[in-house]
Amino acid sequence: MLSVKEQKSVERYLKSRKKASMSLPHTKTLQVYSVAGVPFAYLETGKQLLRLSLRADSELSRVLRERYEEVSPGQKLDPKVWNTIIISGQLDLSEILALIDHSYILATQVAKDSKLPAS
């Protein structure tokens, strides 16, 4: 399980992504991080174990779900493009930060693609 210090590090890291914004549209304990209006992370802080939902490409999702018990298809999100990580200690902080970067990159691509003119 992440320490309080590590949890704060995750929150700071999410907020530090270029042009990232955080909102609380659903509950006070579900933080939604977006870039250009496209969510890249959902962080649920109200439970004993943190839940972090992140975008991931299908191959990475398959590998993570096979390797780590704490990674499952996105809860209440499209399981094809989202994973939910119940942070219990299987993934260390550096791995979680790398997955945040991957999710952020995918979200910026979605935002960029949605601004392309229709052909």
KALINMO-V407689 format. One record per residue. N is the residue number from 0. RES is the residue in three letters. BURIAL is I if it has 9 or more other ideal C-beta (glycine too) atoms within 8 Angstrom, else O. Layout:
BEGIN
N_RES_BURIAL, N_RES_BURIAL
END
This chain:
BEGIN
0_MET_O, 1_LEU_I, 2_SER_O, 3_VAL_O, 4_LYS_O, 5_GLU_I, 6_GLN_I, 7_LYS_O, 8_SER_I, 9_VAL_I, 10_GLU_I, 11_ARG_O, 12_TYR_I, 13_LEU_I, 14_LYS_I, 15_SER_O, 16_ARG_I, 17_LYS_O, 18_LYS_O, 19_ALA_I, 20_SER_O, 21_MET_I, 22_SER_O, 23_LEU_I, 24_PRO_O, 25_HIS_O, 26_THR_O, 27_LYS_O, 28_THR_O, 29_LEU_I, 30_GLN_I, 31_VAL_I, 32_TYR_I, 33_SER_I, 34_VAL_I, 35_ALA_I, 36_GLY_O, 37_VAL_I, 38_PRO_O, 39_PHE_I, 40_ALA_I, 41_TYR_I, 42_LEU_I, 43_GLU_I, 44_THR_I, 45_GLY_O, 46_LYS_O, 47_GLN_O, 48_LEU_O, 49_LEU_I, 50_ARG_I, 51_LEU_I, 52_SER_I, 53_LEU_I, 54_ARG_I, 55_ALA_I, 56_ASP_O, 57_SER_O, 58_GLU_O, 59_LEU_I, 60_SER_I, 61_ARG_O, 62_VAL_O, 63_LEU_I, 64_ARG_I, 65_GLU_O, 66_ARG_O, 67_TYR_I, 68_GLU_O, 69_GLU_I, 70_VAL_I, 71_SER_I, 72_PRO_I, 73_GLY_I, 74_GLN_O, 75_LYS_O, 76_LEU_I, 77_ASP_O, 78_PRO_O, 79_LYS_O, 80_VAL_I, 81_TRP_I, 82_ASN_I, 83_THR_I, 84_ILE_I, 85_ILE_I, 86_ILE_I, 87_SER_O, 88_GLY_O, 89_GLN_O, 90_LEU_I, 91_ASP_O, 92_LEU_I, 93_SER_O, 94_GLU_O, 95_ILE_I, 96_LEU_I, 97_ALA_O, 98_LEU_I, 99_ILE_I, 100_ASP_O, 101_HIS_I, 102_SER_I, 103_TYR_I, 104_ILE_O, 105_LEU_I, 106_ALA_I, 107_THR_I, 108_GLN_O, 109_VAL_I, 110_ALA_I, 111_LYS_I, 112_ASP_O, 113_SER_O, 114_LYS_O, 115_LEU_O, 116_PRO_O, 117_ALA_O, 118_SER_O
END
